[in-house]
Amino acid sequence: MSLDQIRKRLTGGFQPFVIRTSDGREFKIPHPEFVLVGKYAVAVVDSDGHIDTIAPLQIASIKDLTGRRTGGKRAA
């Protein structure tokens, strides 16, 4: 994934999305203020105010958050 792909999602009609890393972690981005895209890293703030820093090479995918189940267990 490129940092430019994330930057494009943050402008022009923002839609909530999830960043998934190569180790399976998921970071929900419900609003543009929850993410900062730097030159060499992405910083994500969670709902508790904690910040995770992600290297671009760790980002495996970016998917829309809308239409996803927000709670409970995923179906097998």
N, C-alpha and C positions, 0 to 999 in steps of 0.2 A: 504494500500500500504506500502511496505517496502522501506527503503532508499536504500537497496541493489538493488532493481529493477531499481531505478533511476541511481545508479552508473553503472550498467551493460549497460544501454542505452548510457552512456557517453563514453564508450570504445569500441574498436573493430568494426569499421564501423558505426560511428555515423549517425543517421537519425534524422532530426528535429522532435520534439514532443511537445505536449501540456500537461501541468499538470492542471487538473481540481480539484477544491476543493469542499468540501461538501456544501458550500454556493453558488456554481455555478460560481465562478470566474474562469477564464482561464488564464494561463500563458504560452506564447509561448516560446519555447526553440529552436531557429533557429540554434544555434551553442553551443558547450560545454562551451564556455567562458561566457555564459549568466546564468549559474547556478553553485552554490556551495553547495555541500552536506556535512553537518556537522554531528556531532554525534547525535544531538537532533533537528535539524532543516534544512530546505532547503532555501537558499537565491536565489532569481531570480532577474536579472537586466532586466528592460524593455528597449525599444529603446531610451527612453529619459534619461536613466542613473539612474532612480529611482530603489531602491532596496526594494523588498517585502520579508519578512521572513515568511515561512510557517511551521507550526508544522506538523510532519508526520501524525498525526491522522486526520488532515484536508484534506489530499489528498484522493480524491474519485477515481480518475482514471488517467491513462496516456495513451494518444493516439498519433499515428503518425500524424505529421503535413502535410506530403506530401499528395497531392491529395485533401486537404481540400480547401474550398473557403477561400480566405484571406480578402475579403472585402464585403461590402454590407450586406444586411439582409439575414438571413437564411430562407430557404423555410419551410413553416409550415407543 
